[in-house]
Amino acid sequence: MASSIFNAPCTAPSVKGKNYDGLKPAVHGNLRFNAAKKPSIEGCPKRVFIVRASEKKDGAVKKLGLSDAECEAAVAAGNVPEAPPVRPKPAAPAGTPVVPSLPLSRRPRRNRKSPAFRASFQETSISPANFVYPLFIHEGEEDTPIGAMPGCYRLGWRHGLVEEVAKARDVGVNSIVLFPKVPDALKTSTGDEAYNDNGLVPRAIRLLKDKYPDLVIYTDVALDPYSSDGHDGIVREDGVIMNDETVFQLCKQAVSQVILNGCVHIHNLNQYEVLILEFLRLECQS
């Protein structure tokens, strides 16, 4: 338990006309101040403040029973306490060539060599707030298992979806992305159901935003859930994807979802994303 000794006058100078005679040191954290009177020197009494870092003993400490002055005198006389032994340098494998050190100004791996160093220097921390929870929804009332994805379910948008979002928020996940399964009867070759303002995804967004206004909802701008061909784009009869016509449909879908939610995830046809965003900008201005 280390301590430091400070000599301070018993009277402090006045500040702005106020006299601070007899001030006592305040207790702060684990610091403890003990005051003891000493004989006056040149007519001014002094006090000795002993500052103790903590009353706890963090481990076994070997005490020699010597005062600070005696320890300093022993060191000055050459009786230096024995230092801990230096760890031997780890041996290299047999046959390792002897080469000069590379002229590297930095060797960053030392910042990764132990959990303590990694915790000190890491720049990125992942928490549940960074996660986006994918949720699959359908028109039914019951949650149904997805055969191709063991452990995953298509959630009923009225009840199962709301309950799953509540569980996610309880553990700190406040962002979701919705993937719908629409009835086959609503699917067409042009995917018109994608921009139906009263479709499955818009209804789910309105329900969740009404219950959790601060929930972050991502939506998937893509035609495959609404296409009778099961494709992300409009397919011509010869099998060619009609890109420009598909982008027009995606723009209408994005506008429909962004008006409700304010955030969309563009999934389809990356080379046309700029056109979609420009379409959104013009629609919002109008």
Secondary structure, 3 states (H helix, E strand, C coil): CCEEEEEEECCCCCECCECCCCCCCCCECCEEEEEEEEEEECCEEEEEEEEECCCCCCCCCCCCCCCHHHHHHHHHCCCCCCCCCCCCCCCCCCCCCCCCCCCCCCCHHHHHCCHHHHHHHCCCCCCHHHCCEEEEEECCCCCEECCCCCCCEEEECCCHHHHHHHHHHHCCCCEEEEEEECCHHHCECCCHHHHCCCCHHHHHHHHHHHHCCCCEEEEEECCCCCECCCCCCCECCCCCECHHHHHHHHHHHHHHHHHHHCCCEECCCHHHHHHHHHHHHHHHHC
